[in-house]
C-alpha cells in the first residue's frame, strides 16, 4: 500500500498491528508532523509557548494520552509546548521516562493541581504555586516575550498569571489551525477508526429488531469500539420512531418497534484517537418503509450528495454556503446545526453553516487539499412524526472528495 497516495486509504485500510512485510503507518513521523505544525503556528503568531489542557490538543501536540475523559473535566494533566524548545508534559505518570511515551516529550513533571475538590478554599493558593512554575518556564523559554497561548483552564488560573504580566492568547486558534491539514499517516489512522466504526454499525444493523431498547442497540456500537481498540464515545445519539424528531436526543429506554426509523450519529473516538463521525438511518423490520419515510430519506441523501459535490480545493466556505442544497422550507426550522464541519482527533474547525445562519461572526476560509470534513444532513419537519439523519466523512483531494465512510445507504428507503 502506498501511503503517499491517500486516495486509496479508505478501500485499503491498514491494520492496527505491526507487520514486517508491508508498509505501515509511521507513528513517529506523524507525531513529528503534528508537533511541527503547532510550532509553526506559534512562531507565525510570535507566541513563545502554549499551555494545553484540552485532551485532544495534548494528544495532537505530544502524541500521548492518559485518562482522557477524566482529564476532560478534571484539570490534572497539561502540556507546556514551546515554539522552538522543549515539550514538557505534566502528568501523574511521573515514573515513566519521556522516551517511553513518544519521543516528542522532552521532560515529564508531576502536575500542580488547583481544582476545588482537592483544595477547597485553598484553591487560590494552589493556583498561585502553579502560576509560579508556569511563569518560570515562560521566562526561561520566552525571554522578554510575555505572551502565552492557553486553550482552556479554570477561572482561578487567570489572575495569578496576569499578576506576572503574562498576556494570555488563544491556544485553541493555534491548535485548530494546526490540526486542519492532515498528513498521510493521519488519514491512514482515521481510516482505521472509520473501519472500526463501520464494524460497529454492521453489528447494530444485524442486531436491530423490535423489542430492543435504544440504549441496548447503541451499546452494540460502543462495545465494538472498545473491543477493536477504540477509545471513547463523544455522545449517545441514537433514537427511534418519534424520538428521531427533533434531533439531538440521546438514546434511552424506549423500545424500538417494527416500522420505525432508527437514526444515529456515531461520534466515535476510535483507534489512535481519531474520530469517526458518520450518521445513518435504518428501518426496523420486518415492516416496509412508508412513502413518507422514503421522502425524508431521499431528501437527506440528496442533501449529502449535493453538498459533497461542492467540495474541492480553492472553494471558500462562503461559496459552499451560498451553493448548498435547498431543502423545502418546511424542514429549515429543524435543520442541522451546520452543513459540514472539520474532523480529526475530534470534531474540528471549520464549521460551514447554512445560508440562514451566516452572520458577522461566521468564519470564512478556503477548502484545502487533505482537509477532512463531515458532511451533514438532518431532515425532519417541526412536529413531524420522524426524521432522518445522514452524514459522510470525506477527504479533500486535488480532484474533489473521497469518501472515507463507506457504509452503504439503505436501498429500501431510497427506492
Secondary structure, DSSP 4 states (H G I P E B T S, - for coil): --TT-GGGTGGGPPPSS--SSS----HHHHHHHHHHHHHHHHHHTT--EEEE-SHHHHHHHH---SSHHHHTTS---EEEEESSS-EEEE-S-TTS-GGGTTSS--EEE------HHHHGGGHHHHHHHHHHHHHHHHHHHHTT--EEEE----THHHHHHHHTT-EEEEHHHHHHHHHTS--HHHHHHHHHHHHHHHHHHHHHHHH--TT-BHHHHHHHHHHHHHHTT--EES---EEEGGGGSSS-----SPBP-TT-EEEEE--EE-GGG-EE--EEEEE-TTSPPPHHHHHHHHHHHHHHHHHHTT--TT-BHHHHHHTS----GGGGGG--S-SEEEESSSEEEEEE--GGG--TT----B--TT-EEEEEEEE--TT-S--EEEEEEEEEETTEEEES--PPP-HHHH-
